[in-house]
Amino acid sequence: MHANRPASLISFVLIALLSASALAQVYSWKDASGKIHYGDRPPAERQADSRKLAAPPPMDVEAMRSANAEKQLAEREKQQKAKESASKAEEDQAATRQREENCRQARASLASLESGQIRFTIDAKGERVALDGAVREAELGKARNSVDSWCKPAGK
C-alpha cells in the first residue's frame, strides 16, 4: 500500500502543475448589458482583455503530511477517550449494582434482627448460641450501620 505513495504523490504534483499552467491566462470582457465575464478563451465577437494569473504557490508536502498526522493523532485520542469513558461508565454501573445488592442484603439482615425471631450464631466450640441481650443489640447496631453505609446515595 505504501509502495505506490511516491508515484501517486508525483502524479498529483504533475496534475496540479499542468492545471495551474492551463489556468495561467484568463480573458475578461463586457457583454452588451455591461456585465463582466471571464473565460479561458476570448469571445469571437468582442474584444477581450488578457490577464495572466500568478501560479499558485507550490504545495508544502511536509506540511500536508504533518497536518494529516495531527488529524490522525487527534482521532486516535478521541477514540481512546471514548473507550475510556465507556469503560468508566461500565465500572460505575457495576459498582452501583453491587451497592444495591449490598443494600438489599443489609436491609434483609436488619429486618430479620428487628422481627424478634431468635437468631443463632456459632461459638468457638462449634455450638449454636442464641443472640440475646447486649449481643443482639450490638448486632442490631452493626446491621443499622450497614444499612446506613450501603443504602445512602452514591457519592455522599
RACOR-V384653 format. One line per field, one symbol per residue. ss: DSSP state (2 for helix, 1 for strand, 0 for the rest). phi: phi as a letter, one per 40 degrees, with the letter a starting at -180 (. if undefined). burial: 1 if it has 16 or more other C-alpha atoms within 10 Angstrom, else 0. A space follows every 10 residues. Layout:
ss: ???
phi: ???
burial: ???
//
This chain:
ss: 0000222222 2222222222 2200111111 0000011110 0000000011 1100000000 2222222222 2222222222 2222222222 2222222222 2222222222 2222000001 1100000111 0022222222 2222222222 200000
phi: .cccdccccc cccccccccc ccccbbbbab cccgccbbac bccccbcbcc bccccccccc cccccccccc cccccccccc cccccccccc cccccccccc cccdcccccc cccccgccbb bbcccgccbc cagccccccc cccccccccc ccdcgb
burial: 0000000000 0000001001 0000011110 0000000100 0100000101 0000000000 0000000000 0000000000 0000000000 0000000011 0110111011 0010000000 0000000000 1000010011 0011011011 100000
//
